[in-house]
Amino acid sequence: MLIAVAGGTGLLGSRVVAALAAEGHGVRALSRNPPPTPLPPNAEHAQVDLVTATGLDAALQGVDAVVDASDGPPNRKAERIFVGGTRHLLAAGKSAGVRHHVCVSIVGCDQIPTTYYELKARQEREVEAGPLPWTILRATQFHDLVADVFRTAAKTRVIPAPRFPLQPIDVHAAARRTVETATGEPRHARLDTAGPEIRTAPELARVYKEQTGRHAALLPLPLPRKLGKALRAGHLTNADAANQDSPTFERWLAEASTRAEAR
């Protein structure tokens, strides 16, 4: 089985490529730039541009399934990737005879009134209306993203901590779930995968401070009415999709610290 991974050099995509290769599948990592580190032995790279469709037809030749793990900036410019790029990927996949298109999305993206999430919801609709058998796999926020937000804020000695629930997941666990989805039959449905526990943003911020020893004040932060209401309603979480294969945020931080010390 040959699987192409769009965004195959990114945070999630690179882990999906590695997990597929470890299972013995043929893998083709698609990205605009060369991979920053060597790919696994049974993986190859194809240079493509989702926005212009450059290289897509050749890159999808002989491919059985496509995983779209591409990402875009947190603003309106992401439309060119999430909407236009998805159309190009689906059209090229149709021409190449791809049998399964897997779109990686975000839990609750159709409920959160921000540009980025609205564009992810539009991407999902493109896939649903597209010409290929499909599955949409929604994941919650990755531990890496949550930690990066806290790390950046801590530099100012203040961590904004609005009170709403999150359910962060380890990117490796999300990658393994993506592999299970891509190597299975198209579901023509949305599936969710989420972290093992639901915690409020202030709780996660306190965990980050304790684990890293950062000195920063937690600042309760009001959110705009529509956005605040959506976040407080728990739309970024799904208790029924808790993935116990993922470490908690606290354990992930501890393991990350151990890895850093071992270097």
Steps between C-alpha positions, in 0.01 A plus 500: 500500500637842402377796702574864426512746790440864410682714753725201552783703655282684755435430867232237445585401143858401579374272781243346267774433243718335767212289637397381153858412411541310829199286404661420164282714278639692208488870582532811288541820701364800311618849585606825340850481649741206543477313832727648770613154612546171310183299436463134608646244254167411335382861472564748219442870450310678225511876468152644446315826548137459606419862420605478135462119462858486374634144515178343630412287198840331496516470879172306521575246229463147642371629834227303677412749774571863580532653845461877498691626803582835343477818705472870440544833678243600765334754270306536174807401294440140610205491261740441211616177668193372683249573221692549175768247592239241597326541164832449320585196712160340441510564125850356465398206718201430278719501189754268668238251621549565873257284699494677837545866594561569870468859614649581839292769667425643845239397756230765511625703204143555380404652836783748564450849345857577392635524146735203533234264634241618249744423220561150639123447498491615137780254422289220646207596280726495192601145587142390561386640165811383315550214255688258729396256774591678821544503875545810713705449815467783750759536775515725803791740559845342515704519820769679298264783408376549856856501636616744230221744589596486868872520421458809285275672754730413792774711342291803595457365856125480443302202367147588386270230638136537399285234661387245240562126460767341283586137430851504351646191334851378426577542130642146478170355626314714247735374228433137592125564483550664161686194374218272619254719313702524178565126478135416562198535278349843427237578762323796337480642851674722752699320770646665810814429697574694817736509795454274803360768732313828494658787694435872509752735342602641844558145630722420204686827546568414865624156397732668248639736764560219750667269247721764341573723799396807303418809706193662352169625633177342375270769367125427476408629158150583376415374153270656239140397550448257210848354525490480879161331496618242244820422690331477839243264348782247452492484121877437493454178699334161459501276808371206294807516274761499779813325370668319787794424273602862554682617813341779700638850457675470836669171408588629155676801652691276742609270217600799285716630786665160536575486129649848509726410793619185320624700199 
